[in-house]
Amino acid sequence: MRWGARLLGAGLTAALAVGFTASPASADAGAPSTNNVQPEEVSNEAVCPDDTDIEFSLSGGVPTGHNTYDVFDVGHITLDVTDPPNQTFAFSIDGSIAARQVIVHSAPSANRYRYDSTTGFPNGITQDGLLHAPSGVSVPGYYDLTGIDFCLINSPYNGTGT
């Protein structure tokens, strides 16, 4: 009786393994950032949390290279974006703001990076690197960036700390 149950269990395990292996390829969140924050794959409809003071978004594609953006009258965000494939970016913020979350959009989905007490950054963060969109089996590297949302909070760093 025990052998029958073990064989049945082994058969179910093999059937599940085959089912998972044969499923279509999907995106994967990918590697962590420079500050070791693991991205969480989310839908492109993800929004900033309620405790966000300022939302700053880049949409319609993100230019590669070194670019600085004014965030109203409270600071600047500088982005260094690499060319595809394996498109990544680094950001730094100066002024009286810090990032609580960064949502990185691509064609199929988005990656969310959380900078809060759950990841060791209770006051947000003013710089990080190697952020990226999800990766997929059907494309080399990470999907191209289609947009970035910065969920910003008032910061005690005043642009000088992380």
C-alpha positions in Angstrom: 0.0 0.0 0.0 2.8 2.5 0.8 4.7 1.8 -2.4 1.5 2.5 -4.4 1.0 5.8 -2.7 4.7 6.7 -3.2 4.5 5.8 -6.9 1.3 7.8 -7.3 3.0 10.7 -5.6 6.0 10.4 -7.8 3.7 10.3 -10.9 1.9 13.5 -9.8 5.2 15.3 -9.1 6.5 14.3 -12.6 3.2 15.5 -14.2 3.4 18.8 -12.4 7.1 19.2 -13.4 6.2 18.6 -17.0 3.3 21.0 -16.8 5.5 23.8 -15.4 8.3 23.1 -17.9 5.9 23.2 -20.9 4.2 26.4 -19.9 4.8 29.5 -22.0 7.7 31.8 -21.2 6.9 34.7 -19.0 8.7 37.7 -17.7 11.0 37.5 -14.6 11.8 40.4 -12.2 15.5 39.8 -12.6 18.6 40.8 -10.6 18.6 43.2 -7.6 19.7 46.8 -7.7 23.1 48.2 -6.6 21.7 48.7 -3.1 20.5 45.0 -3.1 16.8 45.8 -3.5 15.1 42.9 -5.2 12.6 44.0 -7.9 9.0 42.8 -7.6 7.2 42.1 -10.9 3.9 44.0 -11.1 1.4 45.0 -13.7 1.8 48.2 -15.7 -1.2 49.6 -13.8 0.8 49.7 -10.5 0.6 53.0 -8.8 2.5 54.9 -6.0 1.5 54.2 -2.4 -0.7 56.6 -0.5 2.1 58.1 1.6 3.8 59.5 -1.6 4.3 63.2 -1.5 5.2 63.7 -5.2 4.7 61.4 -8.2 7.2 62.1 -11.1 6.8 60.0 -14.3 8.6 59.6 -17.5 6.5 57.9 -20.1 6.6 57.2 -23.9 10.1 55.8 -23.8 13.1 56.7 -21.7 16.1 58.3 -23.5 19.4 56.6 -23.1 22.4 58.5 -21.8 22.8 61.1 -19.0 19.7 63.3 -18.4 18.6 65.5 -15.6 14.9 66.3 -14.8 13.5 69.1 -12.7 11.0 67.9 -10.1 8.9 71.0 -9.6 10.9 73.4 -7.3 12.1 70.8 -4.8 14.9 68.9 -6.6 16.3 67.1 -9.6 16.5 63.5 -10.7 19.5 62.5 -12.8 19.3 59.3 -14.8 22.0 57.4 -16.5 20.4 54.9 -18.9 22.3 52.2 -20.9 21.4 51.1 -24.4 19.4 47.9 -25.0 19.7 44.9 -24.6 20.3 44.6 -20.9 19.0 48.1 -20.5 19.5 49.4 -17.0 19.7 52.7 -15.3 21.0 54.5 -12.3 19.3 57.5 -10.6 20.4 60.1 -8.2 18.2 62.7 -6.5 19.2 66.1 -5.1 17.0 68.4 -3.2 14.6 67.8 -0.3 13.1 64.6 -1.7 13.9 60.8 -1.8 12.4 57.9 -3.6 10.0 55.6 -1.7 9.4 53.4 -4.7 10.5 53.3 -8.3 8.2 51.5 -10.9 10.0 50.6 -14.1 7.7 49.9 -17.0 8.2 47.8 -20.1 5.9 46.4 -22.8 4.6 43.3 -20.9 4.9 44.4 -17.3 6.8 46.4 -14.7 9.3 46.1 -11.9 8.7 47.8 -8.5 11.6 48.7 -6.3 10.6 49.5 -2.7 12.7 51.7 -0.5 11.0 51.5 2.8 11.4 49.7 6.2 10.9 46.3 4.5 14.0 46.8 2.5 16.1 48.7 5.0 15.4 52.2 3.8 12.7 53.7 6.1 13.3 57.3 4.9 13.5 56.4 1.2 16.7 56.6 -0.9 18.5 59.3 -3.0 20.5 57.0 -5.3 20.5 53.5 -6.7 21.7 51.7 -9.8 21.2 48.7 -12.1 17.4 49.1 -12.0 15.7 47.5 -15.0 12.4 46.3 -16.5 11.5 42.6 -16.2 13.5 40.1 -18.2 12.0 37.5 -20.4 13.0 34.2 -22.0 12.0 35.4 -25.5 14.3 38.5 -25.5 17.9 38.9 -24.7 18.5 40.8 -21.4 15.8 43.0 -19.9 12.8 44.4 -21.8 13.3 48.0 -23.1 12.1 50.8 -20.7 8.8 52.4 -21.7 8.4 54.5 -18.6 9.6 55.1 -15.0 7.5 56.3 -12.1 9.2 57.8 -9.1 7.2 57.8 -5.9 8.9 60.6 -3.9 8.7 61.6 -0.2 10.0 64.6 1.7 13.6 63.6 2.7 15.9 64.3 5.6 18.9 63.9 3.3 18.7 67.2 1.5 20.4 65.6 -1.5 23.5 64.5 0.3 22.8 61.0 1.7 21.5 57.6 0.8 
